[in-house]
Amino acid sequence: MDKYSSVKISDVSKLAGVSVATVSRVINNTCFVNPETKEKVLKAVEELAYEPNLSARNLRRNTSGAILVIAPNMTNPYYSNIIKGISETARKYDCSTFVCSTDGDKEQELELLKILDNRRADAAIILATNIDNDEILPYVKKYPVVFCSEYNPALNIDRVSIDNYQAAVEATEYLIGLGHRNVGMMSSENDYISTELRKQGFLDACKKHGIKNAEKNIVYASKDYSFSSARSLAKKIFSKKNHIDALFCISDILALGAIYGARECKLEVPEDVSILGFDNLEYSEMMVPQISTVNQPCYKLGEAAMERIQDKLNNPESEPKVEILKHRLVVRGSTSKI
């Protein structure tokens, strides 16, 4: 057995020459302790390699020390990068994360929220949900809940996201600025707010620049942004005689599928068609041509969501906040002037 494995708080108090209560106050940072005394305690903790029993502490406080994270698809690198930001920030606060993937199943999402009622988690970060307003509001009233990336604009709840509408406007105007007039969009069949806002941004930008019937050039990939659905759609789009000359895809996965579909129609990217993605995932730089895209600060979205959760845990009565992080257009090899 490791010589430190059975170190108790009483051992720390004996070595530091203070009471167990004083050691507890220092470790939990609950009350003011004289700096000299605090230094003695911290030195004893380090010397004995003492590790507090967080589970016991949380039990006494009637908390779990865990944050529930609900994601629609953890295999999607967009969500996994956000989850990384959430998890690494949680560790700064001695919290654990309880990450669950639902595949967009509403019943699973509702079942997972019961974890809060069962005290297996103290708060929740939701990356996307299909739960109705009246079903989620009871949880919002009782527990800290933060929406990250996706959200319901009708609910006054803490959320962190980018400006999806403006990002889509800028992406579309970039393609138009390259000289493309027959511009299309690959959206998704899901009902997420980001999907809706990107579509509206695309349509408004086309209207602003006199491009008519833009809505006819919108196609819809699967709800989960699958590569195969994008590839199949692209083959249909680009097999037409007067096909579009530029395609704005609402995710990098869709852009990747679209590039493969274009190639199967004997088209070169960007010589014959420009293709623009969204998210700036790592693999967007791994293929030829590298994908032009809109950068979302995925890690920072997760980081900001966890910081907001901690603020809500410490200040339960605080007003809901909306945090909009910056996006940016990243120009690479999949787009070019006509």
N, C-alpha and C positions, 0 to 999 in steps of 0.2 A: 504493500500500500504506500502511496506517495505520502511523504511526511507532512505535506500541507493539506491533505484531503480532509482531515478531521478538525481543522482549525475553526474555532468558534469565536463568537463576538466577545466572549468572556476572556479569551486568550489575548485578544487585541487590547481590551481594557486593562488587563494586568500588566502587559508590556508597556503601555502608554502611561500607566499610573493614574487612570481616570475611571469614572464609573461606566458601566455598560450603557446607561442612558445617554451619557455624553458621546460615546462612540456612535450610537444610533443617530443622534442629532447631526453629527458630522457626516456620516454616510448618506443619510437621507436629506441633508441640507434643509432641515425643517425649522431650526432656530439658530439664533446667533450664538456662536461659540468663540471664545477668546482666540485670536489668531495664533498665539503661542501654543495653546492647548490643541487647537485644530491641527497644527503642524506635527505635534507629538503623535496624534491619532493617525494621521496620514502616513507618517513614517513607520508606525507599528503595522499598519495595514499592508504597506509595501514589503516590509521585512518578513512578515508571516505569509505573504501572498494570500491574504484573506479575500474571499469572494462572497459577498452578501447573498443570502438565499432570496432571490427575487420572487420566487413562487410563494414563499411564506409571507413575504412583505405584501405582495399583491392580495393574498388571501385576507390578511388583516384589514386591508384597505377596501375590500370588496371590489377589487379590480382584477383584470386578467393580465394587463401589460401587453395586450395584443391588439393589433389594428386589422380589421377585416378589409381585404382588398378584393373587389368583384370585377373581373375582367371577362369580356366575351370570348377572347381567344388568346391564350398565352403563347401559342406558336407563332403568331404574327409578330415580327420583330418590332413593329411600332409599339405594341403594348408591352412587350418584354423590356424595351428600353425605358419606358415610363415606370414599370414595376421595379427596375433596378434603382432608379432615382428614389422611389418610395422606400424600398428596403434599406438602402444604404443610409438614408437620412434617419430612418427609424432607429438604427443602431446607435446614433448619436444620443438618442433619448432613452437608451436601454429598453427599447420596445421591440417586440417581435411582430412579424406580419403573417397574417393568415390569408394566403393568396388562393383564390378560387376561380376557376374558369367555368363559364356557363354555356358557351356556344349560343349565347343570345336567348336562352330558354327562360321565359318569364317565371315559370313555376320554380325552377332552380334558384333564381334570384330571390324570390320571396322566401324560400326555404332557408337560404343562406342568411338573410337578414334576421332570422330568428336566433342566430348565434349571439346577437346583441342582447336579446331578452334572456338568453341562457347564461349571460355573463362570461362567455368564452372570448369575447372581444369587447373593447371599450368604445370603439368608434369605427366608422366605415369610410373608405374611399371607393367611389364607384366610377369606373372608367366608361361604362356604357350600360344602359338598362332599358328594358321594355316595360318596366313596372308603371302602372297608372299612378297619377298624382295622388288620388285618395288612398292608395295602398302604401305609398312611401312616406306620406306626411306624418303618420303616427310615429315612425322611427326618427324622423328629423326633429320632432318635438321633444323626444326623450334622449337622443344620443347625438354626439357630434358626427355629422355626415358632410363630406365634401365630394362634389362632382369634379372629376378631372378629365379633360378633353371633351367628352360629351356631357350634355346637360339638358334640362328641360327649362326653356326660357320663361315658362309660366310660373315656375316655382322660385320663391325668394330664398335660395339656398346658396351656401358658399360654393364657389366654383373657380377652377383654374383652366384656362384654355388659351388659344390664339384667336386672332380675328380672322375667322375662316372666310367671311365674305370678302374682306379687303384683300386677303391673300389670293383668292380666286380672280378678283378683278385684275390684280397686278399680273398674274400668270397669263390671263387671257389677253390683256393689252400687250404683253411682251410678244406673244405669238403674232398678234395683229401688226405690231410694230416691225416685225420681220418681213412683212409684206403678204402674209397669209390672209386670204379673204374667205376661204372655204374651210372654216374652223369647226371642229367637232369636239365633243366632250364624252368621256367615258365615266359615268357616274356609277351608282350602286343601287340595288333594290331595297337597301335598308332604309329605316326612317330616322336615322341619326340627325341631329341638328347640324353637324358639320357637313353632311351630305346635302342637306337643304340649302344651307348658306353658300356652299361652293357652287351649286347649280345656279342660284340667284345671282351670284357675283359674275358668273360666266355670261348669263343672259343679259344682265345690265351692261356689261362691258361691250358685248356685241352690239346691243342697241345703240349705245353711245357712239360707236364707230360706224354706224350705218350698215351693219351686217344683218340682213333680213333672214327670217325663218331659221334662226339659230336653234330653236327647240327641236326642229326636225333632225338636227345633227347630234342629238344626245342619245346615247345608248346606255343600257343599264346592266352592269355585271352583277355577279352574285352578291348576296348580303354580306358575305365574309371576305369580299375582295379577292376571290381566288384567282390564281394565275391561269388556270384552265379556262375559266369563264371569259377572262379578258382575251386570251389567245383565240378562242372560238369566235368571239364578237369581232375582233380585229380582222379575222379572215373574211367575215361577211362584209365588213365595211370596205375593206381595201380590194375586194374582188369586183366591186362595182366599177362601171366604166368611168363615171365622173366622181371619183371618190374624193373625200376631203384631203386637204394638203397639210393639215396640222391637227393634232389631237391632244387635248388637255385631259389627263387622267387624274382622278382624285386620290390615287395612292400610287406609290412606287411599284407595288406588286402588280397593279393593273397596267402600269406603263411597261413593265418588263414583259408581261403577256402580250401587250399590243405590239411591241417590237418584234417578238417572235412571230406573231400573226402576220405582220407586214412582210417579213422576210419570206414567209411561206407563199405570199402572193407576188414574190419576185420584186419587192420594193426595197430600196435602200433607205436607211435612216442615217442622216437627215436629208440626203440628196433628193429623195422623192417625197418624203413626208417628215415633218417635225413632230416629235412626241415629247411631251412634258409631263413629269410625274408630280408627286406630292408626298412629303414626309422627310426626304433626304436620309433614307436608311442606308446602312453601310454598304450593302451590295449594289447600290445605285452607281457606285464608283468601280465596281468589279467587272463590269462587262464592257464590250466595245459595240457601239459607242457608250461612253459614260452618260448616265441619264441626267438631263437638266430637270430641276425639281424645285419645290418650295420646301425650305428647311423648317421643320418644327423642332423646337428644343425639347425633345422627348424626356431626356433625363431631368431637365429643369422643371418640366411640368410635374413629374413625380415628386421631385424635391419640394416644390412649392406647395403641393397638395398635403404632404406630410407636415410641413411647417405650419400650415393652416390648421390641421387636425390638432397639433400640439397646442396651438393658441386657443382653440375651442375647448380643449380639455382643461386648460388653465383658467380660461375665462368663458364659462358656459353661457353667460348672458350677453356676450358680445354680438353685435349686429353682423349679419351675413356680409361677406366681402366677395367682390368679383375681381379676379386678377387676370389680366390679359398679357401674355408674354409675346415677345417680338418674333415675327417670322421673317424670312428673307428669301429672295429668289436666288437660286444657284444655277448659273448657266454653265452647261457642259456640252458634250458632243452630240446629243440627240436632237438638237434644234439648230436651225440655220436660216439665213435669209433665202428668199426665193431667187 
